[in-house]
Each structure stands twice: as structure tokens, then as C-alpha cells.
Amino acid sequence: MIEFNAIILQFDEQGEKTGWSYIDIPAHLAAQLKPGNKKTFRVRGMLDGLAVSGMALMPMGNGNFIMALKADVRKGIHKNKGAMVQVKIEEDTDYKVEIPDDLLECFEFEPEALVFFNGLTKSHRSYFIKWIESAKTKETRAKRIINTVNAMLRKWDYGQMIRAMKKD
């Protein structure tokens, strides 16, 4: 477990990250969590006394990482951009991505789509699953499952799929 203080920052113009609130994780601290790693990984711990788990640390270059702080986390710690936050984190080795049964059922008809899906990182599989799970109606959920399977057959990641859907 590492402990440090960080200032909550916010991206201005940064592509898909525009407007995100986040904290910096310097390379020397990230190396203590997962030595030699340069890819996204999950952590758990405390942010100002708020228990968190499954939080993604994303690489930003030169060994540095960021941790995005979604609105629910910022509300939980009652802090926003510019505020100091106490961070106590460790790698979350228990983080798992469970594939919903209805998606698995569709993958049975397209096994090569499942192979590609399972080849994605946990965090990328999680993007698809959270998107499917957030559907408010059965019809929307079904459309999202179909789009996910089609994206896997085309060997697309989540971003490619969403951009292609916006063009239609």
C-alpha cells in the first residue's frame, strides 16, 4: 500500500478526457504498486477515508499514471478541482469482469467474437459490460449486446464501436 497527498486536477482540451477530474500518480509511486508495468491496472484503497475499489490507473507516459475521479467519488469525498486529497492505494488483484449471461449466450453463436473479447484487457471488457448493464430498457440492452458482438467480430475496441455508431 502506498500513501501520498494529491491535488485534484481537471483536463481542459484532451480529446476524450476533456473535462475529466483526476489525480496524478508519479512514476516512482506507480512502480511501487506494480513494478515495470506500463498498462492500465486497477487499484483499491482509500481516498480521504472513502473506500474505493476497481479504480483504474491509466498510463500517461514517462511511467506516470492518472486516476480519474468520477462524480460519485468526488461527492463521496466532498472535493473538486484544486482540492488536496489523501490517497492510500494498492493493486486490486480481486477485480474481475463478469460477462452477463445474455451476452455469453450471443457469444455462443459467434465464438470468434468471444475469443477477441477475452483478448481485451479487463478494463476494455469492462467498458462494454458497463455500457450493456446501464441500458434502461430490454430493447436498448439487446441493441447494445448486438453492437458489442458485431464490434468483436470487426475486432473493434469500445471507442471504435461508439464512433462508428455515431456515424450511422
TITOR-12228 format. One line per 4 residues: number of its first residue (from 1); their letters; for each residue x, y, z of C-alpha. Coordinates in steps of 0.25 Angstrom, whole numbers. Layout:
// TITOR-12228
NUM = a = X/Y/Z ~ ...
END
This chain:
// TITOR-12228
1 = mief = 0/0/0 ~ 5/14/-4 ~ 1/27/3 ~ 2/41/-2
5 = naii = -5/54/-4 ~ -10/59/-18 ~ -17/71/-23 ~ -30/68/-31
9 = lqfd = -27/73/-46 ~ -36/74/-58 ~ -33/73/-73 ~ -36/85/-82
13 = eqge = -35/80/-96 ~ -30/66/-96 ~ -39/58/-106 ~ -48/48/-100
17 = ktgw = -42/52/-86 ~ -47/67/-87 ~ -53/71/-74 ~ -49/59/-66
21 = syid = -45/61/-52 ~ -33/53/-48 ~ -21/51/-39 ~ -6/49/-44
25 = ipah = 1/36/-39 ~ 16/39/-41 ~ 24/28/-48 ~ 32/25/-35
29 = laaq = 19/22/-27 ~ 13/14/-39 ~ 25/6/-39 ~ 23/3/-24
33 = lkpg = 9/-3/-27 ~ 13/-11/-40 ~ 28/-10/-44 ~ 31/-10/-58
37 = nkkt = 16/-8/-63 ~ 12/2/-74 ~ -2/-2/-76 ~ -15/1/-69
41 = frvr = -18/-6/-56 ~ -28/-6/-44 ~ -25/-1/-30 ~ -33/-1/-17
45 = gmld = -31/7/-4 ~ -36/20/2 ~ -38/34/-3 ~ -39/43/9
49 = glav = -45/32/17 ~ -55/27/5 ~ -53/13/2 ~ -51/10/-13
53 = sgma = -48/-2/-21 ~ -47/-5/-36 ~ -41/9/-39 ~ -33/9/-52
57 = lmpm = -19/15/-52 ~ -17/19/-67 ~ -3/22/-73 ~ 0/36/-77
61 = gngn = 15/34/-82 ~ 29/34/-75 ~ 23/24/-65 ~ 13/34/-59
65 = fima = -1/29/-57 ~ -15/36/-54 ~ -27/32/-47 ~ -40/38/-52
69 = lkad = -49/43/-41 ~ -64/41/-45 ~ -75/50/-39 ~ -79/40/-29
73 = vrkg = -65/39/-23 ~ -63/54/-23 ~ -77/55/-16 ~ -73/44/-6
77 = ihkn = -60/52/-2 ~ -67/65/-4 ~ -56/71/-12 ~ -54/76/-26
81 = kgam = -43/82/-35 ~ -32/89/-27 ~ -34/81/-14 ~ -24/73/-7
85 = vqvk = -28/58/-5 ~ -21/48/4 ~ -18/35/-5 ~ -16/21/1
89 = ieed = -16/10/-10 ~ -11/-3/-14 ~ -13/-12/-26 ~ -27/-18/-27
93 = tdyk = -24/-33/-30 ~ -38/-37/-27 ~ -44/-28/-38 ~ -52/-37/-48
97 = veip = -60/-35/-60 ~ -73/-44/-61 ~ -79/-45/-74 ~ -94/-44/-74
101 = ddll = -102/-57/-77 ~ -109/-51/-89 ~ -96/-46/-95 ~ -90/-60/-93
105 = ecfe = -102/-67/-100 ~ -99/-58/-112 ~ -85/-61/-112 ~ -88/-76/-113
109 = fepe = -93/-73/-127 ~ -80/-65/-130 ~ -69/-72/-123 ~ -58/-64/-131
113 = alvf = -65/-51/-125 ~ -63/-57/-111 ~ -48/-60/-114 ~ -46/-46/-117
117 = fngl = -54/-41/-105 ~ -46/-49/-96 ~ -33/-44/-102 ~ -37/-30/-98
121 = tksh = -31/-24/-85 ~ -40/-25/-73 ~ -43/-10/-73 ~ -47/-11/-88
125 = rsyf = -56/-22/-86 ~ -62/-14/-74 ~ -65/-3/-83 ~ -74/-12/-92
129 = ikwi = -81/-19/-80 ~ -84/-6/-72 ~ -90/0/-85 ~ -99/-12/-87
133 = esak = -102/-12/-72 ~ -106/3/-72 ~ -117/0/-82 ~ -131/5/-76
137 = tket = -139/-4/-85 ~ -139/-18/-90 ~ -139/-13/-105 ~ -127/-4/-102
141 = rakr = -119/-15/-95 ~ -122/-24/-107 ~ -117/-14/-117 ~ -104/-12/-109
145 = iint = -102/-27/-108 ~ -103/-28/-123 ~ -94/-16/-125 ~ -84/-22/-115
149 = vnam = -83/-35/-123 ~ -82/-28/-136 ~ -71/-20/-131 ~ -64/-32/-126
153 = lrkw = -65/-39/-140 ~ -59/-26/-146 ~ -48/-26/-136 ~ -52/-12/-131
157 = dygq = -50/-7/-117 ~ -61/1/-110 ~ -56/15/-115 ~ -56/10/-130
161 = mira = -70/4/-128 ~ -76/17/-121 ~ -70/25/-133 ~ -76/16/-143
165 = mkkd = -90/17/-137 ~ -89/32/-137 ~ -87/32/-152 ~ -100/24/-154
END
